[in-house]
Amino acid sequence: MQRLTPAARLVVVGGALTNIGTFGVAPFLAVLMVRLGYSAAEVALVLGANLVAARLLPLAAGLLGDRVHHVRVMVLGLVVRGLGLTGFALNDDVGWFLVCSALVGIGGAGYEPNAYAVLAAEPDERRRARGYTLLNLGQNIGATTGPLIGGALVVVDSRVLFLVAGALMFATALAFAAQRRHLRTTATDQPVHQSLRRVFTNGRFLRFGAAMALFWFIDAQFQTSLPIYAADLSGRLELAGTVLAVNGLAGLVALLLLRRQFERRPALSLSATGFAVVAVSMAAIAVLPQLWWLLACVAVYTVGETLVFVTADIYIAEVADTRDAAAFFGGHDVFWAVGGTIGYFAGTALIGGGGPGVWLVFAVAAVLGYALLARDRRRAAGGPGAGDAPTGEPNGPPAAGPAAPTVAGSAPTGPAR
């Protein structure tokens, strides 16, 4: 941390704090709504409002930050997210929860892409890589400790949990505002419509996005079916967060152990391997209805999840046009929104029926994602296909240089650099 710039250190600490707040609430929100009598459709609608805002808006928020000032959009995003989290404590009406959930997503969309842009502004490649690595570690620490803190607070009163989570966002916003002189980044004059056209006519990017939509369909279960299943198996609400705690801890270990593999092996190959691991782990959940077995499967899942998360950023950087790297990462969030929203509805609907078939559905989705990546890997070996942008050699050095990924805090293990 001492070798990082003040801006990078602040972003790393901010990543940990915001994930503590986010993941302190995430595993309990769906369970609380179910216990309040919300229908499966209402639970999915509330969670989907967050996901759609958090994944559709980063593209616009990143473009805005590039042209205005990143720290302004970051601070505004944190304040909005804090208002949403605090709002959950004030009313339990479904309409109110829907608005609060959307505010949390809007705030995350404003904060996260611009925070990554601050790290991307570091001119020294080694410092920049170290900053992204430490940010990933900070995010995982937050994702690991957040559910544990949330579990302790929700036993006292769920309103206390929401108020503490909101306070963390306000405190982080205040810290960024106070240190804004260290968060100086450059602006761009690239026309927005040209950037969007280059993103959504790139064939390699679109094919990869389709595979990632399947992954986010599966990963959405960490906010829906998996915490609900953990609470049902244990009979204790506070243990719903154990799936995210194990996910975050295993993500830390996997990130450290696999770090060198990301530098040595092709991104698509590692990503396909990740999908295979995800498929096996989701199918294995159906074998034994015990909490310890579920947590073991979650640990295995996290290895595949880490492979997919990190290599997604690497591959998107490879296919991105050099002028629009941030826009490509924001465009990926569109696929995240589609897959994740469908996953929310599927998870809350299927978990009510019970039975091993629930988990086999998600295993099949992972197999389909693996098939898409394996096919595209063969295409990449022969050169870009029709409709691809001329972005250089497949699996070569990132064409966009120090790109700024737009990663929202809905996943325990954020992509590393």
N, C-alpha and C positions, 0 to 999 in steps of 0.2 A: 504493500500500500504506500510505503514511503516514496517509492520511485514514480508514483503516478502524479499527474497534475492535480491541483486542488479541485478542478472541475470533475475529473475522472473519479477521484475519491468520493466526492459528493454524490455522483451518480451511482456508484457501487453501494454506498450506505443507503441511499434512497431506494435502490432496488430491494435491499433486504427489508427495510421498514415497510414499504408498500406491500410486499408479499406477505409479511406477518399479518398485516391488516386484511388483505384479500383472502388469504388461505385460513385465517382465523374464522372467517365467516362462511367461506364457500362450502365446506362439507356439512354444515349444519342448516343452511338455509332451506334446502329441499326437504330435509327431515322435519324441520319446524313447520313448513307449509303443509306437509302431509298431516301432521298432528293438529294443525289448525282447521283441518277439514277441507283443504283445497283439493280439487279434482286433479287427476293426472294431467289433463289439458291445461288447467290453470297453472300448475307447477311448471310445466314446459313453457307456457307463454311468458311467465315471469322470468325464468332463466334465459329463455330465448331472446327477450328484449335486451338483456345485458350483452349476450353474445353478438347479436346483430349489430348493436351500436359499437361494441368493442372491436369488431372485425370489419365492418363496412366503412367506418369513419376514419381509421388510421391513414388511409390513402389521402383523404382530404386534409386531415390534420397535419400530416407530414408535408404535403405541398404548401400548406399555409405557413408552417414553421420555417420552411426553406425560404419563404419570401418575406416573412415578417421578422420574428425573432424567436428562436427555439425556446428560450427560458420563459418567455411570456406565455406561450401555449402550454408549456409544462406546468407552470404554477396554476394557471386557470384550470387545467385538467385535474390536478390534485384537489383543488378546492371543490370542483364539481363532484368528484368521486367521494370526497369526504361528506358532502351534503347528502349524497345518495345513501351511504352507509349509515349516517346518523338518522336519516329519515326512517329506516326500518324500525327504529326503536319507538317511533311516535304513533304508529297506527298499524293494524294488522289486516286492513281491508285489501282485497286482491288488487283493486285499481291503484291503491297507494303503493303497494309492493311493486307493481308493474312500473310505475313512474320512478321509484327509487332504484330499481334494477337497471332501468335505462340510463339513469344519471351515473351510476357506477360505471357502466360501459362507455358512456360518452367521455367521462373523465379519464378513463384508462386510455381511450383512443387519442386524447389530446396529449397525455403525458408520455406514453411509452415511445412512439416513433421519434419524438423530439429529444428524449433522453439518449437514445441510441445515436442520434445525430451529433450530440455533444461529444460522445466518445469517438465518433468517426472523424471529428475535427482534429484529433491528435495527429501531427505530421509524422512522428516517429513510429515505424511499423511495429517494433517490438513493444513499445509502451502501449500502443493501441491494442495489440493482441492480448497483452497482459490485462488491460482494462476490461476487455470483453470476457476474458476468463474469470477474473475476479467478480465481475457482475453476475456471471452464471452461478458462481459459488455463493454470492450474496443472495441471489434469488432462491437458490435451493435451501440455504439456511432459513430464510424467511418461510419457505414452503414447508419446511420440516417443523419449525417451532410454532408457526401460526396455528395449525390445528391443535397442538398441545395446549397453547394458551387459550384458544377458543373453547376447548373442551372444559378447561377449568372455569372459564367465565360463564359458559352457557348453563352450568349447574347452578350458579348463583342466580342469574337472570339473563335471558337472551337479550334484553335491552341493554344491559351492561356491555355485553359483547359488541353490539352494534355501535354503541357510543365510544368505546375504546378504539375500535377500528377506524371510525371517523376521525377521532382525535389524532391518530397516527398520520392520516393523510394531511390534516391541517398543519401539523407540526413539520412534516416534510416540505410542504409548500412554503412555509415560513422560512425554512432553512435555505431553500433554493432562491427565494426572493432576496434574502439577506446577502447571499453570496453571488448575486447575478453578475457582478463585475468579472468573476472568474469564468463565466459561461458564455464567452464570446464565440460566435460562429459566423461564417460567411453566408450570404444570400445568393440565390440563383436568379437568372432572368430567362430561364427556359420556358417557352410557352406551354401552358398546362395541357391544351388539347393535343399537342404533338406528343407529349410524354404519354398520355393515356392511349393514344393510337399505337405507339410502339409497344406498350405493355400487352395490350389485348389482341395483337395480331402476331405474337411470337408463338409459333407452334410448340416448341419444346417446353416453354413455360406453361402453356395451357394444358398440355398432356400431363405434366408433372402436377399441376394444380388439381387435376381430376383425381389423381392418386391420393394427394394430400387431403382432399375432401373426405375420402373414405377414412383416413386416419383420424381426422377431427371428429367424425361421426363416432368412432370408438372412444376417443379420448374424452369426449363429453360425459362419459359415464362416471368420471371422477367427481362430477357435481350432481349426479343423479342416482343411477342404479347402484353404484358401488357403495357410497355412504349409507344408502337406505338398506342395502343387503347386510352391511356390517352391523348396523344398529339392530336389525331383525335377528341376526345370528346371535348377537351378544345379549339382546334384551335391554341394552343401555344406550341412551341417546348420546352420551359423551364419547362413546367409542366409535361413533360414526366417522370421526376425524382421523382414526388410525390409518385408514387407507391412504390419505394424503400425507400423513406423517411418514409412513413407510415409503411412499412414493418419493417424497422429497429426500429422505436419507439415502435411499438406494440410488437416487439420481446423483447425489454428491459423489458416492463411491464410483458409480459407472462413469461419470464424467472424468474423474481422475485416472481411472484405469484405462479408458479408451482414448484419452486425449491424443496420443501419438498416432493412433490408427486413422484419425481424421486427416492427418497430414500425409499419410502414406498410401491410402487406398482410395480408389475412385468413389466419389460421393454417391452415385446411383447404386453401386454395389453394396455399400454399407447401409444405405436406406432400404434396399430390398431385404437385406439380412434383418434389419430392424422390424420390417413388416412380418417376416416369418416368425420372429420371436414373439411378437404381439399376438399372432394367430394361435401359437401353441399355448401361451399363457392364458388367453381368454377361454379357450376350449377346456383348459385344465381346471378352471374355476368350477365347472359343472361336476367334477369328479367327486368332491367331498364337501358337504355343507357345514363346514366348521370355520370359525373366524381365523384360526391360526393358518389354515390352508389357504383361505382367501388372501391373507397378508403375504404368504409365501408366493402366491401367484402374482400379486401386485409387484413384489420385488423383481420377479423375472420379467414381468411386463415392462418395468422401468428401464431395463437394459435395452430392450427394443425401442422404447419411447425415446431414450437418449440418442440412439443411433439415428432415428428419424428426425428428431428436432434439429440436431446439430448439422447433419448433412443437408437438410432442407435449405438452410441458409447458404451453405457452401455452393450447392447446385444452382440456387436462384442467382447468386452472384456470378456464376459462370455463364448463365444464359442471358443475363441482363444486359441491355444496351448501356454503354458507358455513360450516357447522358442522363439516364433515368433509373439509377440503381434503387433509390429510395421508393420510387413509384412501383417498381417490380415487387419489392417487399410488401408495400401496401396492397398491391394487387393480390398477393398471396392470401392476405387476410379476407378477401372476398370469398375464396374457396373455404377458408376456415369458418366463416359465418354460415355458409350453406351447409357444410357437413356437420358442424357442431349443433346448429339449430335442429336439424333432422335427428341428430343423436339425442338431444334433450327430449324431444317428443317420444322417440322410440324407447329410450331408457325408462322414462316414467310410466309409459304404457305397458311395456313388457315385464317390468319387475313385479307388477301387481299380479300377473298370471303365475309367476314362480316357475320352477322346473328348470332343468338343465338347458332346454332349448333357448332360453334367454341369452346365455353366454355363447352358445354356438352361432347365433346370429352375428355377433360381433367378430367371432373367429372367422366366419365366412367373408365378412367385409375386409378383414386383414388379408385373407388369401387373394381376394380380388385386387387389392392394392399392390400386393406383391407381383401379381401377374402383369399389371400395368407397368410397373417399374422395370420388370425383367424384359418386357417387350421394348420399352423405350431405351433401355440400356443397349440392346442389340442394334436399334436404329442409330443411336449415338455413335456406336463403334464404326458405322459406315458413313458418318457425317450427318449434318443437319438435314432434316426431312423437309418436305414441301411446306412452305409457309413459315419457316423458321427465320428469325432474324440472324444476320451474319455476326455471330458473337464470338467467334474464335473456336479453338479446339475443345471438344468435350472433355470435361474433367480436368481442364488445365487451370492455370492461375485465374483468379477472379478477374473478369473483364472490367469490373466497375471500380476497382481499387477499394478504398476504405468505405464500403457501403454501410448504410445504417439500417439494420433490420427493424421491422415494426412488430414487436412481440408483445402481446398483451399478457397480463399476469394471470390468465386463466389456466395456465399450465404450470406444473410444479417445476419442471426443469427447463429454464429458458435457454435458447440457443447460445452456444459459446463461440468465441472467436479465438 
